[in-house]
Amino acid sequence: MFLLLMLASVAAPGSGELFSSMAHLQTALYTERDIAKEIRHYIYEERERLEKLGQLADEFEKHSAMALEDPDKYMGNPVNAFLFVKHFTIDWDNDIDVVIKNNSRNELYRKVEGMREQLPTYEDLTGAVSALLRLQDTYKLETTELARGNVGGVTSPELSAQDCFELGRLSYNNEDYYHTIMWMDEALAKVQEVEDDDEYDVNAVAVMDYLAFAHYKQGNVRRALTLTNEMLTLTPDHNRAQGNKEYYERVLREEDENAKRGDDGEVINKRQLDEYRSGEEYMAYEALCRNETIKPYKYQHRLYCRYKSNNHPLLILSPAKEEVLYLNPYLSVFHNSISDREIKLIQRLATPRLGRATVHNPITGKLETANYRVSKSCWLSDYDSPDIAHINKRIAATTGLNMETAEELQIANYGIGGQYEPHFDFARRREPTAFERAIGNRIATFMFYLSDVQAGGATVFPYLGLKVFPEKGKAVFWYNLYKNGEGIYDTRHAACPVLVGSKWVTNKWIHERGQEFHRPCGLRESE
């Protein structure tokens, strides 16, 4: 159909019938000749396109076959995930889309476009970039090592100059000049490794253009001027560089001598943090994520392990294996607390239901997504499977608490750099509408780890200096409230970004009502 339309458009005369004029008939001969040329050209281009499509299919088949050997391991690597998302966004627009669109029969294009609904979007690209930069900051990963494919000791694909440039450009677009400098520096180093810039889709001038302005925004005016002069050496007629050169020179003349920062050897690139993220709590959170010791526990010698049955029928023959990690507030882990079969069941039931996790806004009282919580979650109840009901009964037996007012099992899967920054599980006094009076506040949290995580993903408690790393089958338990109902503020905790791997957890939030005889009030009001 496309070919017929093309022929019609080429052959159609501008006016009148052909037979009424010999001149027009003669002209038609030239048109016939031109049609033959167009067909030959079309055949040549179509053959070339089909060859490219064949190469594209081979590339997709090879990559997917390799990745699908162990999807969790492959996609659990943040560099792999970033490159995968970039491949179906930036690379797609620049290369793949052009090859597929140029198709005489648009059926393939329509089919591919329909399938693209299941592929990453530019929103995913933004998320992948944010995740990679977050991991870089939290775990103090060197830009050069990341670019070389070293993600915290795990081997990953090497990033090209174009990949580094895109990371820098997207950071620049978000006015994140700290990361712009880091990644544009890396892109420039890679471009300058070869004599011919044409080997890359990006050249040194383009990189310097972004890099110079980023340095200026970070206060490195002299460095910005140096880079601009280098740009003008390569492209003397670069209008923006000419204007920026004059501006930087004027700024330097007007500044006091003490303010002339950014000369070679004195480049300042300070991480851009808001008031909270530059505070002690956030710094402690990131340090714990890196497995650093920030606060030695003085009662470490009093900690213990034990078999725990609570005289409950479910635990008499197979008691829980408890390891106490903290005494006040009480916090412990239970080893081998959930079976592989139960884990597979939970993941199978949860996967089609997963949606972006939300947080409770204390001002509006509504649930909403937030950048500080990056995961997908869903809920499973006793009605979904007898095994879910059995898991809930085992939680009750292990904790000695009543599950009647507890929430359903929440299942969460953390994606690229998935995290949940420091938060409380209980509602504070300024959040009176967070939970219904009939069930009360969250008295305790019981959380299973459903997967091992190759690197990162710890649960950390900044005010206790405590960190718990994911281990498949392990569960962590703590009380959120004192016996008098007041919140235990030292239980403020966080889920560290997943560096490498896929993190699955399921947690049970247990509420106050119904615990009167299971965890009675103390003899003193302060308990």
Disulfide bonds with the S-S distance in Angstrom:
Cys289-Cys496 1.96
